[in-house]
Amino acid sequence: MPGLIRGVARTAAVAGTATAVSNRVSRRQAGRWAQQDAQQAAPAPAPSAQPPPASGSTEGKIALLKELGELKAQGVLTEEEFEEQKRQVLGG
């Protein structure tokens, strides 16, 4: 009888270890897939080109500032890039 209990305990320990390792591998792989998906889904950074020249009108400048704000909100522009572009649009 002690041999039987020892065998059952050993089997339980091996099965528990295998399950723990399998779960860890699954979590790690899921994390890698999520990271790859996030990188593929992230928009490509916009080149730091000059903004299109705003017309002399206030409406043109406002529209351009709104567009820059949307790009910043989407994460395409950093805070520094946004401020630089905004200064150029406002002429200062």
N, C-alpha and C positions, 0 to 999 in steps of 0.2 A: 504494500500500500504506500509506503513512503516514496518508493520509486515512481509510482504513478503520479503522486502529488508534485514531486520534483519535475517530472516531465511536463505536466500541465502548467506549472509555474514558469518553466523555461519557455514554453510555447507562447504563453501570454506575454512574457517580457519581449520576446522576439517580435511578435505581432504588434505590440505597442510601439516598439522602436521603429519598426517599418512604417507604421502609420504616421508617426511623428515626422520621420524623414520625408515621407511622401507629401505630407501637408506643407512642410517647409519648402520643398522644391516647387510645389504648385504655387505657393504664395510668391516666391521669388520670380517665377516665370510670369505670373500675372502682372507683377510690378514692372517687369521688363517690357511686356506687351503694352501696358498702359503708358509707359514712358515713350515708347516708339510711336504710339498713336498720338500722343500729345505733341511730339516733335513734328510729325507729319501734318497735323491739323493746324499748327501754329503758322500764321501768315509769314511769308518771307519779309524780312525787314526792308522797308522802303529805302532806296538809295537816298543819301543826304543831298539831293539835288535842290536847287533853288525852287521855291514855289512859283507857280505861274504868275506872271506879273498881274497884279490886281489892277483893275481899271481904276481910274481916278475917282470913281463914284464910291460913296459910302456903302451902297448895297453890295458891290463887288468885294470890298474888303470884309464886310460882315459874312458874306457867303464863304469866303476863303477861310476866315477864322473859325467858322462852324465846322468846315471840313477838317481843318487841322485839329480841332477839339475832338471830332469823332475818331480820327486816326490815333490820337493820344488815348482815348477811352478804349480803343480796341487793342492797345498795346503795341501798335506799329511805331509810334514815336515815343521817345523817352521824354521826361519832363524837360531836360536840357534842350533837346531838339525842338520841342514844342515852343519853348520860350524864345529860342533863336529865330525860328520861323515867324513867330508872332511879332518880334521886333522888326523883322524885315518887312512884313506886311504893313505894319503901322508906320514904317519909315523912320525908325529910330534906332 
